[in-house]
Amino acid sequence: MTTGNLQETLSEQPPLQEGRTKPRPRRNQLLRQARKERRLSQAELAERIGVTNETISRWENGGNEPQPPLLRKLCEVLEKTAEELGYPLEQVSIEEETPPTQALSERDTPLEQVSIEEETPPTQTLSEQDAPPDSQRRRILIGIGGGAFALLVAAVGYELSKQSPSLPPSPAGATLITYKGHSANIWEVAWSPDGEYIASASRDQTAQVWGARSGEQVCVYHGHARVNPGVYAVAWSPNSQRIASGGADHTAQVWQASSGRKVLLYSGHSAGVHSVVWSPDGSRIASASFDQTVQVWNADTGKTLFTYKGHSGTVYGVAWSSDGKYIASASQDKTVQVWDASNGSRVFTYEGDHSQADAVSWSPQGGRIASGGSDSMVQVWDARSGGNVLLYQRHTGEVHGVTWEPSGSRIASASFDHTVQVWNALTGEQVLVYRGHADHHVNTVAWSQDGKSLVSGDDQGIALVWSVG
């Protein structure tokens, strides 16, 4: 039975006979009732568990349901068990179960095994807010040995899914998801290496994690001090389990992507942290700051390994080479500098034509580096010699985001000219101009791992996922 026929099917059911059990209230009704018993407004409940008012409203209207980490918080705040709120007990406890033959740590547990995410059938392109409540299904991933079974719990009955849904094919430039979880500028977006989630950092002083296919909010991180202009940077660990963030509060922080639990606080900088990046093996993090330094530190202990002091201005961007041997940093001092990731010794300085270098990205193959700046240009140059390879000059505003497609064949650049432009990394030929952000400055852009989609964020706090084709 499909959820789309749920109401029609229920209307055909015979009236209750004497002695039959009266149906229990729906989960959304139980949630609303529990909130009112605690004399909490939707806004107060949202603040206590770290989500938006709109999320609480959707839960109470049956639009979707809280994922395990948020459901546990709901139970704590409302002083109810999951069963009292109408949720099966296993929906809360399943993420704490590890097969007896394994001893996975929280860091190693796959994110999808601890999450329940809303799905839209692959043949539809409706956003989660547009889809009828009856058409939404919950997916519980249960780890068994080295694999997983996807148990799809529909409104009635169960069915097994052998593979995760993917975004349906869409024409190039088509907007797939509009995410409105932030209330101010989005400074940076990052797509998880496993392709399932997106993280975003904002002036609203939060970092948020949400489903790359559904747009459903998974986690809101409030760990940074409430200092404007908020959280500047987010970066995923290579195993997609942890996130590093940098903020105006002078700290870099590491936290669990599934729950928002803080793992580590790094306070080595004396000014805001504008950019963070993980080493390819996940053992180190490099953080770039307004204090004109880049600091490299242990991702597990927070111990500072060394500080790079080669710049004479704010360091806006930092990128690690794919082999883990070198780091490139972009600065207000008009240079991009390449240096040894093990000890900070400088290899060379690229001065180019930037009036200010705002963004830097290393090609997946490691041979080239792309940088963008306030001069509206993107420059591509040889990572070994510093020789200029290509100059892209199609933007008409500052370029604040530059990223290579995972295959290395295309580059996407985000600009204050309200566009994201996709172009050939070898020839500079323009492939696509995306104007989905209308008249808003675009601060950041990131590729999906399959190279079929991009996510970009703007100065109105809107993130858009769109097809590249």
C-alpha positions in Angstrom: 0.0 0.0 0.0 1.4 3.4 -0.9 1.3 6.4 1.4 -0.3 8.4 -1.4 -3.4 6.3 -1.1 -3.5 6.4 2.7 -6.4 8.7 3.2 -8.5 7.0 0.5 -7.8 3.6 2.1 -8.6 4.7 5.6 -11.9 6.2 4.4 -12.9 2.7 3.2 -12.3 1.1 6.6 -15.4 -0.1 8.5 -16.5 1.8 11.6 -15.1 0.7 14.9 -16.9 -2.3 16.3 -17.7 -2.7 20.0 -14.6 -4.0 21.8 -12.1 -2.8 19.2 -9.3 -0.5 20.3 -9.7 3.2 19.6 -6.8 4.5 17.4 -4.1 6.4 19.2 -3.5 10.1 18.3 -1.0 10.8 15.5 2.6 11.5 16.5 2.3 15.2 15.5 -0.7 15.5 17.8 1.2 13.9 20.7 4.1 16.2 20.2 1.9 19.3 20.2 0.1 18.1 23.3 3.4 17.4 25.1 4.7 20.8 24.2 1.6 22.5 25.6 1.8 20.5 28.8 5.2 21.9 29.3 3.8 25.4 28.5 6.4 26.0 25.8 5.9 28.0 22.7 7.2 26.6 19.4 10.0 29.2 19.5 11.0 28.2 23.0 11.1 24.5 22.1 13.1 25.2 19.0 15.7 27.2 20.9 16.1 24.4 23.6 16.8 21.7 21.1 18.7 23.8 18.5 16.4 23.9 15.5 14.3 26.6 13.7 10.7 27.5 14.5 9.7 26.2 11.0 11.1 22.8 11.9 9.0 22.5 15.0 5.9 23.6 13.0 6.6 21.0 10.3 6.9 18.3 13.0 3.6 19.3 14.6 1.8 19.5 11.3 3.0 16.0 10.3 5.2 17.3 7.5 8.2 15.3 8.6 9.7 13.8 11.8 12.7 14.4 14.0 15.9 12.4 13.4 17.3 10.4 16.3 19.6 13.0 17.8 16.8 15.6 17.8 14.3 13.1 19.0 16.4 12.3 22.0 16.6 16.1 22.8 12.8 16.3 22.4 12.3 13.6 24.9 14.6 15.3 27.4 13.0 18.7 27.1 9.4 17.4 27.1 10.1 14.8 29.8 8.5 12.1 27.7 9.7 8.8 26.4 9.8 8.2 22.7 6.9 5.8 23.0 4.8 8.4 24.8 5.4 10.7 21.8 4.3 7.9 19.5 7.8 6.9 18.2 9.1 3.3 18.3 11.7 2.8 21.0 14.2 1.5 18.4 14.1 4.9 16.6 15.9 6.4 19.5 18.2 3.6 20.5 19.3 2.1 17.2 22.2 4.5 16.7 23.7 3.3 20.0 23.8 -0.3 18.9 27.0 -1.8 17.5 27.2 -5.3 16.2 28.9 -7.6 18.7 31.7 -8.4 16.2 32.6 -4.7 15.8 33.8 -2.0 18.2 33.2 1.1 16.2 33.9 4.4 17.9 31.5 7.4 17.4 34.1 8.9 15.1 34.0 5.8 12.8 30.3 5.1 12.8 28.9 5.9 9.4 26.7 9.0 9.6 23.8 7.3 7.8 23.6 4.6 10.5 22.7 7.1 13.1 20.2 9.2 11.1 16.7 8.9 9.9 16.1 11.1 6.9 13.1 12.1 4.9 13.0 10.7 1.4 11.2 11.9 -1.8 10.6 9.1 -4.4 13.4 9.3 -7.1 10.9 10.2 -9.8 9.8 13.4 -8.0 11.6 16.7 -7.7 9.3 18.2 -5.0 11.1 19.7 -2.0 10.3 18.2 1.4 8.2 21.2 2.4 6.1 20.9 -0.8 5.6 17.1 -0.7 2.4 15.9 1.0 3.0 14.5 4.5 1.5 11.1 3.4 4.1 10.8 0.7 7.1 11.0 3.0 8.9 7.9 4.4 11.3 7.4 7.2 14.5 5.4 6.6 16.2 3.5 9.4 19.6 2.2 8.5 20.6 -0.8 10.7 24.3 -1.8 10.7 24.7 -5.6 10.3 28.3 -6.8 10.1 30.0 -4.9 7.3 26.8 -3.9 5.5 23.4 -2.3 6.1 19.8 -2.9 5.4 17.5 0.0 4.7 14.2 -0.4 6.5 11.7 1.9 5.0 8.9 2.5 7.5 5.9 3.8 5.5 2.5 4.9 7.0 1.4 1.3 6.6 3.6 -1.7 6.0 7.3 -2.0 5.4 9.4 -2.4 2.3 13.2 -3.0 1.8 15.4 -0.6 -0.2 18.6 -2.0 -1.7 20.2 1.3 -2.4 20.0 4.9 -1.4 18.0 7.3 -3.6 19.8 9.7 -5.8 18.8 13.1 -7.0 16.7 12.7 -10.2 18.2 13.7 -13.5 17.6 17.4 -14.1 18.6 19.9 -16.8 21.8 21.9 -16.2 21.1 24.9 -14.0 17.9 23.5 -12.5 17.5 24.3 -8.8 16.9 21.0 -6.8 16.8 22.2 -3.2 16.4 25.5 -1.5 17.6 25.5 2.1 16.4 28.3 4.4 17.6 27.2 7.8 19.9 30.2 8.3 18.8 33.7 9.2 21.8 35.6 7.9 24.7 35.4 5.4 26.0 32.0 4.6 29.8 32.3 4.5 30.7 28.7 3.5 29.1 25.5 2.4 30.8 22.0 2.2 29.5 18.8 0.8 30.3 15.6 2.8 32.8 13.2 1.1 30.1 10.4 1.2 27.8 12.7 -0.7 24.9 12.5 1.8 25.0 15.8 3.7 25.9 19.4 3.4 27.3 21.7 6.1 26.9 25.5 6.1 28.4 28.2 8.2 26.6 31.5 8.8 26.6 35.0 10.2 23.7 33.8 12.3 26.4 32.3 14.6 25.5 28.7 13.8 26.8 25.9 11.6 24.2 23.6 10.3 24.1 20.1 8.7 21.3 19.1 6.3 20.4 16.3 3.8 21.9 16.8 0.4 18.9 15.1 -1.2 16.1 16.2 1.1 17.1 19.5 2.5 16.0 18.2 5.9 17.9 19.8 8.8 20.0 17.2 10.7 21.9 19.3 13.2 22.4 22.9 14.3 25.7 23.6 16.0 25.7 26.4 18.6 29.2 25.8 20.0 30.8 29.1 18.9 30.5 32.1 21.1 27.8 34.6 19.9 30.2 37.0 18.2 29.5 38.7 14.9 30.0 38.0 12.1 29.4 34.4 13.3 30.8 31.2 12.0 33.0 31.7 8.9 34.1 28.2 7.9 33.1 24.5 7.8 35.0 21.5 6.6 34.2 17.8 6.6 36.6 15.1 7.9 37.6 12.6 5.1 35.4 9.9 6.7 32.3 12.3 6.8 31.9 11.8 10.6 33.3 15.1 12.0 33.2 18.7 11.0 35.7 21.4 11.8 34.4 25.0 12.0 36.1 28.4 12.4 34.5 31.5 13.9 34.8 35.1 14.8 35.3 34.0 18.4 38.9 33.3 17.6 38.4 29.5 17.8 38.3 26.5 15.6 36.1 23.6 16.8 35.6 20.0 15.9 32.3 18.3 16.4 30.2 15.2 15.5 28.2 15.8 12.3 25.3 13.6 13.5 24.7 15.1 16.9 26.6 18.4 17.1 28.6 17.1 20.1 31.7 19.1 20.6 34.9 17.0 20.4 37.6 19.6 20.4 38.1 23.4 20.8 41.3 24.9 19.4 42.1 28.4 20.7 45.6 29.0 19.3 44.6 32.1 17.2 44.4 35.6 18.4 41.7 36.7 15.9 38.8 35.2 13.9 39.3 32.0 12.1 38.3 32.5 8.4 39.1 29.1 6.9 39.7 25.5 8.0 40.8 22.4 6.1 41.5 18.7 7.0 44.6 16.9 5.8 43.7 14.1 3.4 44.3 11.4 6.0 42.2 13.2 8.6 45.0 13.5 11.2 45.6 17.3 11.0 43.7 20.5 10.5 45.0 23.8 9.1 43.2 27.0 10.2 43.7 30.4 8.6 43.0 33.6 10.5 42.7 37.3 10.6 45.8 37.2 12.8 47.8 36.7 9.6 48.8 33.1 10.4 47.9 29.6 9.4 48.2 27.1 12.2 48.5 23.3 11.7 47.3 21.2 14.6 46.5 17.6 15.6 42.8 16.8 14.8 42.5 14.5 17.8 44.3 16.3 20.5 44.3 20.0 19.4 48.1 20.2 19.9 49.7 22.9 17.7 52.2 21.4 15.4 53.5 24.6 13.9 52.5 28.1 12.8 53.0 29.5 9.4 53.8 33.3 9.5 54.7 34.0 5.9 51.8 36.4 5.2 51.5 40.1 6.0 47.7 40.3 5.9 44.6 38.4 6.8 44.7 34.8 5.5 41.3 34.2 3.9 41.7 30.7 2.4 43.7 27.6 2.9 43.9 24.3 0.8 45.7 21.0 1.3 47.3 19.2 -1.7 45.8 15.7 -2.4 49.0 14.0 -1.4 49.1 15.7 1.9 52.5 17.2 1.4 51.8 20.9 0.8 49.4 23.6 1.8 48.4 26.7 -0.2 47.1 29.9 1.5 45.5 33.0 0.1 45.8 36.3 1.7 44.8 40.0 1.8 48.5 40.7 1.1 47.7 39.9 -2.6 49.7 36.6 -2.6 49.0 32.9 -2.6 51.8 31.0 -0.9 52.7 27.3 -1.1 54.5 25.7 1.8 55.5 22.3 3.3 52.7 20.8 5.3 55.1 19.1 7.7 57.2 22.0 8.8 55.9 25.3 7.3 58.9 25.9 5.1 57.9 28.1 2.1 58.1 26.6 -1.4 57.2 29.7 -3.4 55.0 32.7 -3.5 52.5 33.4 -6.3 51.8 37.1 -6.7 49.9 37.1 -10.0 47.5 39.9 -10.6 45.2 39.7 -7.6 44.5 42.9 -5.7 43.5 40.6 -2.8 43.4 36.8 -2.8 40.2 35.6 -1.2 39.9 32.0 -2.2 42.2 29.1 -3.1 41.6 25.5 -4.3 44.0 22.7 -5.2 43.2 20.5 -8.2 42.4 16.8 -7.3 45.4 15.7 -9.3 47.7 18.1 -7.4 49.3 19.8 -10.3 47.4 23.1 -10.4 46.0 25.7 -8.0 43.1 28.1 -8.7 42.7 31.3 -6.8 40.0 34.0 -6.8 40.1 37.6 -5.5 38.6 41.0 -5.3 39.7 41.8 -8.9 36.9 39.6 -10.2 39.3 37.1 -11.8 40.1 33.5 -11.2 43.7 32.5 -11.9 44.9 29.0 -12.5 48.6 28.3 -12.1 51.2 25.5 -11.9 51.5 24.2 -8.3 55.1 23.3 -8.8 56.6 26.3 -10.6 54.1 29.0 -9.9 53.7 29.7 -13.6 50.4 31.1 -14.8 48.3 28.7 -16.8 45.0 30.3 -17.3 43.1 33.5 -16.5 39.3 33.4 -16.2 37.7 36.9 -16.5 34.0 36.4 -17.0 32.9 37.6 -13.6 32.0 41.3 -12.9 32.3 41.2 -9.1 34.6 39.9 -6.4 35.2 36.1 -6.5 34.9 34.6 -3.0 34.5 31.0 -3.8 36.6 28.7 -6.1 36.3 24.9 -6.2 37.5 22.1 -8.6 35.2 19.4 -9.7 36.3 16.0 -8.2 37.4 14.8 -11.6 39.5 18.0 -12.1 38.0 18.8 -15.5 35.8 21.8 -14.4 36.0 24.7 -12.0 33.1 26.5 -10.3 33.5 30.1 -9.0 31.1 32.1 -6.8 31.0 35.9 -7.1 29.5 39.1 -5.8 28.1 39.5 -9.4 25.2 37.3 -8.1 26.3 34.3 -10.2 28.1 31.0 -10.0 30.0 30.1 -13.2 31.2 26.7 -14.3 34.0 26.5 -16.8 36.5 24.2 -18.4 39.6 24.0 -16.2 41.9 23.4 -19.2 40.6 26.0 -21.7 38.7 28.5 -19.6 35.6 28.0 -21.8 32.4 28.9 -20.0 30.1 25.9 -19.5 27.2 27.3 -17.4 26.2 30.5 -15.6 23.8 29.9 -12.6 21.6 32.9 -11.6 19.4 31.2 -9.0 20.5 33.6 -6.3 18.8 36.5 -8.1 20.4 39.8 -7.0 22.3 38.4 -4.0 26.0 38.1 -3.5 27.2 34.5 -3.7 29.8 33.8 -1.1 30.6 30.1 -1.5 30.2 27.1 -3.7 31.0 23.3 -3.4 30.7 20.3 -5.7 29.0 17.0 -5.0 31.3 14.0 -5.1 29.8 12.7 -8.4 30.3 16.1 -10.1 26.6 16.3 -11.1 25.5 19.0 -8.6 26.7 22.1 -6.8 25.6 23.9 -3.6 26.0 27.6 -3.2 25.3 30.1 -0.4 24.5 33.8 -0.5 24.3 36.9 1.7 20.6 36.4 2.4 21.2 33.1 4.2 19.9 30.9 1.3 21.7 27.8 0.1 20.7 26.3 -3.2 21.5 22.8 -4.5 21.4 22.7 -8.3 22.2 20.5 -11.3 25.3 20.9 -13.4 24.5 18.2 -15.8 
